[in-house]
Amino acid sequence: MTETVLLVGGGGREHAVARALASAPDSSDGSRPAPDCALYACASNRNPGIVDLADGFEGLDETDPDAVVAYAEEVGATLAVVGPEAPLAAGVADALDEAGVYAFGPRAEQARIETDKAFQRRFMRENGIPGCPDFETFDDVEAACEYVDASDGDLAVKPAGLTGGKGVRVTGDQITKEEAKAYLRESGYDRVVLEERLVGEEFTVQAFVAGGEVRVSPAVQDHKRAYEGDEGPNTGGMGSYSDASFELPFMTEADYDEAVSIVEATVEALDGYKGILYGQFMLTADGVRVVEFNARFGDPEAMNTLPVLQTPLLDVLVAAREGDPLPELAFDAKATVCKYAVPAGYPTDPEAGARVEIDERSAGDALLFYASVDEREDGIYTTTSRSFAVVGVGHTIAEAEGIAERALAVAGEEGLHVRHDIGTEALVRRRIDHVKELRG
């Protein structure tokens, strides 16, 4: 049977999903044929990488459930993958399910594990999920400011809703207590979460979930800060890396297993969750703690995970829809390094309009994933958001990092900004030394 899959979303994460569906691996002896998949996509932006891979593309507001369902019915979709968090919050997965199109993504109520941080923390506490930091939630700004004043330790200040990864401020690291109170008063947020600052090394584990089953992927470390050396404001993610094993170099197998056990406990408590559950963790001196959960693939982490996934992604989607056991996932024993090119001035004052001088042919051995770009008659240009990512895949992190850097050298950097330190030996060594210091 030919499956018709509708992909909702137009970013780098969705380009990685499209590539995994359109070019699924098959066995060299023909014992496992590539899945038979017709791919359609819809998004508010026209991602040239997705358009090239898809059998059809529709420009629409991906947070409009009626518009998405109408296109799904027009193309005869039998499955859907909802990529970004905003459509999940808007109930797009709910609407697709109700229209008879199985959506691999949680319904809006369960997506609150990401879209409502106050709900997320209360859910963890009420269900006894391990790894939850001390926290308080507020719907009164002045009460939150009083809590900041009274706190003995440093705090993470988090808006309860979605902010694209850019809304969190941390006292003792990014801002002072006085600046935190000013941020709260000026932000306009109606609800905030204040929680203890977690000190350690962050990492992510992304899990495929359906029917109460959990299939995990290798750990990835994202880099939120805009500038090299982990300086500057937070961004949507400047790049990420994974190792040839399921753990990262600063982790032990026990650390990874602890994170997986937290994901499994969360899935059990969510009861009926389907889609991707992304756990962002902090490896601290006291073990693994939860920074947050996301209800979808990470961006950029999807670009690390999906290129090394040997199991056809379509097999996972079909098994989830049919209520069958999810296939055990196989991954290439390869390291990956992803580096984003973003417009100059990003994220505070981005300058759009630089021409992107790279394509699949010029990327060499690296994989190219477009994110937010403007495709014109004379070429592809940057917008004010992240532009494109290159991903190196190699036997070691160092080899993968070299592949990504060579692709960026071809692209040039006029009008662009890149964090070149992601995946370098020096940066990875700092992570290892940091964890050793934490553990004494």
N, C-alpha and C positions, 0 to 999 in steps of 0.2 A: 504494500500500500504506500502510495506517495503521501507524505504528510505535508501540509501547507502550514508553514510557521509564520506568524506575524511577530515581528520584533518592534517593540515600542521604545523609542528613544534614539537620539542621534549623536551621542558623545563617543569618546574613546572606548569606554567600557562596552558600549553597544557595537562598535566596530569589531571589538574582540569577540563578542558573542556571534556576530554575523560571520566572521571568519571561521569560527569553530563549527558553525552549522553548514556553511557553504563548502568548506574544504575539509570535511571530516576525514580522519585517517582511516585507511583500510589496510588489510594485511597483504603482504607481498605475494602470498600464495593463493590469494582469492578466497580464503576460508571465511573472512569477515569482510563482506563488501561494504563500501561506503553507504551510509544511510541515504535513502531516497527522499530528498527534501526540496520543496519549493519554498523559497524565502521571500517574504514581503516585509517592508518596513514603513514606519510612519514616525514623523517627528516634526517639530517646529523649525528645525534647521536641516539643511540639505548636506549631509555628510558625504563627501565624494567617495570615501572608501566603502561605506555601506551601500550607496547607490550602485557602485560597480559590481558588488557581490549579489545584490538582490534582483529578483525577477520583476519587482515593481516597487515603487516608492510613492508615498503620498505625503505632501506637506500639510500638517494640521497641528492643532494644539494638543499635545500628548496628554494634557491634564483634563481634556474634555472627554468623559466616558462615552457619550453618545457618538461623537465623531470617530473615536477609535473603534467602537463596536460596528458602526456603519461600514468602515473600511474593512474590518475583519470579515463581515458578512459578504461584502462585495467580492473579496478575493477567495472566499470559501475556506477561511482559516480553520484548521483542526487543532492547532495549538497556538499559544502566544507566550512570549517572554517579555515581561515588563522590566525594563532596565533601570531607570532612575527612580528616586524616592518620591518625587513630587506626584507622578501619576498614581503611585500606590496610595499616597495620602488622599488623593482625589477620588479613590474608589474605582479606578480603571480595571483592576483585577476582579473586583466584585461584579462589575457590569459585564465583563467578558464571560465570566463563569455563568452568570444568569442568562446570557445569550447562547449558551451551549458551546462556548469556545474555552477549552481548558487553559487557564492562565497559570504559568509557572511563576508565581509571585503571590505574596500573602494578600488577603483582603485587608481593607483599610483598618479595621479594628485591631488585627494582629500586627499590622505594620506600625502601630503605635509604639512597638518596642524600639523603633528608630525615631518616629516622627514626633513623639512626645517624651522628652527626657525625664520629666517629672513622673509620668506613668511608668517609664522604664525602671527607674530606681525603686519606686514603690512596689512594682511587680516583683523585682528581685528580692526585696525585703520580705514581702508577704509570702513568697513561695520558697524562702530559705535557700535561694540560689547563692552559692559561694562566690567570693571575689568582689562583693559589693562594698564600696567605700562608705564611710560615714557621710551623711548628706542631710540637707533640709531643703524643702521646696517653699517658694514664696509667690504670692500673687499681689503683694504690696511692696513697692520699691523701698519705701522708708524702713520697713521691717527688715528687708534684706540688708540694707545699709547698716542697720544696728547690729545685725548678726556679723557682718564683716568687721565692725569695730570690736565686738566682743570676742572674736575668734583668737585663740592663742597661736594657731598655726596658719600656714599658707592655704589658700583656697583656690579651687577651680570655679569660675563663674560661668554658668552655662545657660543660655536661653533655652526654654523648654521646647521650642519648635525648631523647624529646619532653618539652617543658615548656610548651607553649602560648605560646612567644615570651617567657616571663618568667624564664628561668633564667640568662641571660647576665649576667655582671658584668665591668666593664672597669676595670682599675687606671689611675690617673692621670686618670680621668674620673668614675666613680661611687664607687670605693672605693680605699683604700690597699692596699699589699701585705699589711700585717698583717690588714686586713679580708678580703682575698682568701683568706688562709690559714684564717682563722676560718670563712669561708663554705664552703670546701672540707671542713673537718673536721666542720662541723655539718650539711652538706647531705644526707648519706646517699647521695650519688651513688657508684656503684661504678666508673664510668669517666668520665673528663673529657678535654677537649681544651684545651690551652693554646696560644694562637697570638698572633702579633704584633698589636698594636692597629692597626687601619686608621683613618686620619684623612682625612676628606673629606666628600662628600655621598652619601648612599645613594639608590639607585633600584632599581626592579624592572622586569624584562621577563618577561612570561608568554608561553609558547609552546605552541601546539597541536601534538602530536606523534603520528605513527602511520606505520608502514611506512618508517621512516627519514627521513620528511619533517618539516620544521619550518615552522610558520606563526606569525609573531610578531605581537605587539600593541604599542600605544603604551606608552612608559615611564610608570611611576607612582612617586610618592614617598609612602611611608607615614610615619606619625609614631607611634613607639612610646612616647615618654615621656608620662606621664599629664597633665602640666600645661603651661600655655602657656609659650612661650620654651624649649621642649625641656627642661623640668625634671621632676624626680620619677622614680619607678620605671618600669621597662619594663612595658608592657601588651601585650595581643594586637593592639593597633593602635587609635589614637584617631581616625584619619581619614587621608585621602590625596587627592592631586590629580593630574590629568594635563593636558596642554596640547592645543591643537588640532592639533599636529603629533605625530610619533612621538617627538620629543625633548622633554625638559623645558627650561625657560628657562636653566638653568645648564649645559646640555650642548651639545656640538656633534654634528653628524651622525656624525662619526668616532667619538665616544664611544659613541653608540648602536650603530654597526656593530661596534665592538670587543666590546661586550656580547653581541650576537647571535652573533658568531663563537665566543665561549666556550660559549654554549648549544648551537650546532651541533656543536662538538667533543665536548661532553658526551653529546649524543644519539648521536653516532656510536660513542662508547666504550661506551655502555650497551647497544647492539645489541638491538633489538626492543622498546624502550621505547614505551609508548603512554599517552596521557593528556595532562595538563598538566605541563610542566616550568617551574618558576618560578625564575628566577635573581635573587637579591638581590645587588646590586653596590655597591661603594664607588668613587666617582670620586675618585681620589687625585692627588697631584702627579705620581705616576709612572704614571698611567693607570688602567684599570679593574681592580679586584680583586674576588674573589668573597667575599662575606660568608657566604652559604649557598645551598643549593638546597632548594626544596620540591617535592613530588611532586603538587601540586594547585594550584588557584586560590588566590590570596591572599585573606584576609579582613582588610581591606576592599578590596583591589585589584580583586577580581572586580566590585565595584559601580561601579568606574570604567570597566572594560574592556567588560563585556557590554552596558551600555546604549547604547554607541556602535558596537557590532558590527552592521554592516548585513547581512553574510552570515548566513543562517539557521544557528543553532547545530546544528540537526538535520541539516543537510546535511553538516557536518563529522563528526558522529557516524556517519552512515550510510556515508560514504566511508571512514572508518577501519575500520569493521566489514567492509566489502566488499573492502578492500585496494585501493581506487581511489586515485588521486592526491588529496590533500586540496585542497579548493577554495582559490583565492587569496582571502585575507580582505580585505574592504572595511570601512573604519571611517568614520563621520561625522567631518568635520573640526571637532570640537567639543572644548572643554575640559570637564573634570568636577572637581567638588569634593565629597568625601564627608566628613561629620562624624558621628561616633558620639556618641550619648547613652548614658551609662553610669550605674550607680547611684552615689550619693554615697559617697565613701570608697574607690571602686574604684582600684587593684586590691588594696590591702593589707587594707582593712577595709570591704568593700562592705555597704551597707544595702539590703536587699530590701524590696519592698512598696509602692513608690510607684506610683500609678496613671498610666498612659501616656495623655496627653490629645492624641493625634494619630492620624489615620488617613489613608487615601488622599485623601479629600475635603478635609481640612483642610491637607494638605501643599502645596497650591497647585501651582506649576510644578515643585516638587521631586519626586523619586522617593523612596518610603519603603520601606525594607527592614527587616523585623523580624529580630532575632537571638535572644537568650535572654530570653523573656518568659513570664509565667504568665497564660494566658487563663482568666478566671473568668466566672461568669454575669453579673456586674455590670461587667465591663470587663477590661482588660489591665494587668498589673502587672509591675514589674521583679523580676528575680531577682538573684543576686549576680554575674552576668556581664554582658557588654555587652548593652544593651537593644535599641536600634534605631539605624539610620543614615538620614540624609537625604542625597540626592545632587542637586546642581545641575548642569545641563548647559547650557553657553552658548558663545558664540563666543569668549570669552576666559575666562581663569581668574577674573578679577575679576567678570565677569557670573555665572559659575557659583557663585562664593562667595556673592554676594548672594542668589541663589535659595535656596541651602542655609540661609543665616542667617534668611531670612524664614520658612522652614518651622520652624526651631527656635524662633523667636519665638512662633509659634502654639502650639507644644507646651508652652511654659513650661518652667521648670527646677526646680520643686520636687521634691526628692529625686533630682535628676539632676545630672550633671557633663558639661560639653562643653568641648572645646578650640576656642575661637572663632577662634584665630589661624591655623588651617589654611586655606591658600589665600589668605590676605590679601596685599595688595601688599607690606606691610612684611616678612612672612616670606619671600616669594619673593625679594625684593630681597636679604635677608640670605644666601640660598642663592647667588645670583649673585655677590655680593661675596666670599663665602667661597671659591668656586672661583677667582675672579680672584686672590685673595690666594695661594691654594695654587700657582697657576701662575706667580706672580711678575709 
